[in-house]
Amino acid sequence: MRRKAFRSALVAVTAATGLFAASSGTGYAADDPQYVEYSFAAGFLKGFFKAGEAPPGANDWNCRPTARHPEPVVLVHGTLENMNDIWRGASPLLANNGYCVYAFNHGGSSPTAPVQAVGHMADSAGALAAFVDRVRAATGAAEVDIVGHSQGGGPVPRYYLKNFPGAAGKVDKLIGINPSNHGTTLDGLTELGRALHALEPINDLLDDDYPSLVEQEVGSDFNRQLDAGGDTVPGVDYTVVATRFDEVVTPYTNAYLTAGPGASVRNIEVQDTCLLDGTDHLEAPYDPVTLTHVLNALDPSHPRKVPCQVVLPLTGPVVPTG
């Protein structure tokens, strides 16, 4: 009875906020929602040591896309993260809204290692390519939508789209949450390292086991090659959702993209829609403001009102959501 009462209350609250929409016999129905986590700290603790498990709502290989949501959503995690510690907010939220959702690990020492996305990003792009093909084959969908965080929302899928033949025809939308599209100074540490002539020897040490960290530095060879010829490829719709309080991708505007021929780009700063939102780099994939922008980017024909509430770095909304 307690579980049923909680479920009924959750449905009532989420219906009032508009964060859950009914689904039509596919994915997870709104009357039986998956629990949505809005705190990075809580999600991290639940998922970090269970890296081999998909986050709630993801990897139902019997899911079939609906007419309203014809593209399955592929979630791509960022550096030092795994699929289960970073997507415990977005994955169930998307599933509750009727999407077929899929997540995977990439760039780790093994597929189940808690720390992922530290290998070469070109290799992670190859893993993404294989996973996209697997999702398309399982669901029968011609295209997928990609939602990614940090390197998973920027350089990895952009490398895939640019360098894998036919990739652009398999992706409808790329939505990056605080993506490291044009590298980071790590709050100026890389520039300080260069000035002290210490950056190169540090990078030599990192490049053995953590090459993705080096590849995401501003001015890296990887970034120069990726940006050559423009930020986008034709036929793909790009959305970037960034926070001005990003302490990892610095300056935070390095997340933004410039549209090239045949592509559309929308760059969103969450504080433009909610000044109360203090989300940082890690909280962003759990942030209700950011996640509403993601829902709107995935389904622009049915826009939702973006909520505004106090959101703290790492721990999330001051007033519980959902």
Beta strands, then each sheet from edge to edge (+ up, - down):
strand 1: 73-76
strand 2: 101-104
strand 3: 144-149
strand 4: 171-177
strand 5: 237-242
strand 6: 264-269
strand 7: 311-312
strand 8: 316-317
sheet 1: 2+ 1+ 3+ 4+ 5+ 6+
sheet 2: 7+ 8-
end
